[in-house]
Amino acid sequence: MPVYTYRREDGSTFEIRQKFLEEPLTVDPSTGQRVVRVVQPAGIIFKGSGFYVNDSKSASRSSVNNTAGSPKPETKAATAPASTQAAAD
């Protein structure tokens, strides 16, 4: 059962647990003041790696393909075999 927040006429709020099928309260059961239901944001928590506030589909793909906008440094693995051949001669 969800917990709903209601605001009284004087501005104070209270929470009450109600079933989904129950009608919203119109009067506070303890004070008799008129009340309205307050809409609360949904509590969503993203867990795991890769969830950031500024992520979006297009931005996340480009950030994975291009890290920090700089080209990758060349490796010396391609020049290593040539130098070993010259040393062998």
Summary of the structure (lengths in Angstrom):
residues: 89
radius of gyration: 31.1
end to end distance: 82.8
largest distance: 101.0
contacts: 126
relative contact order: 0.12
helix: 20%
strand: 19%
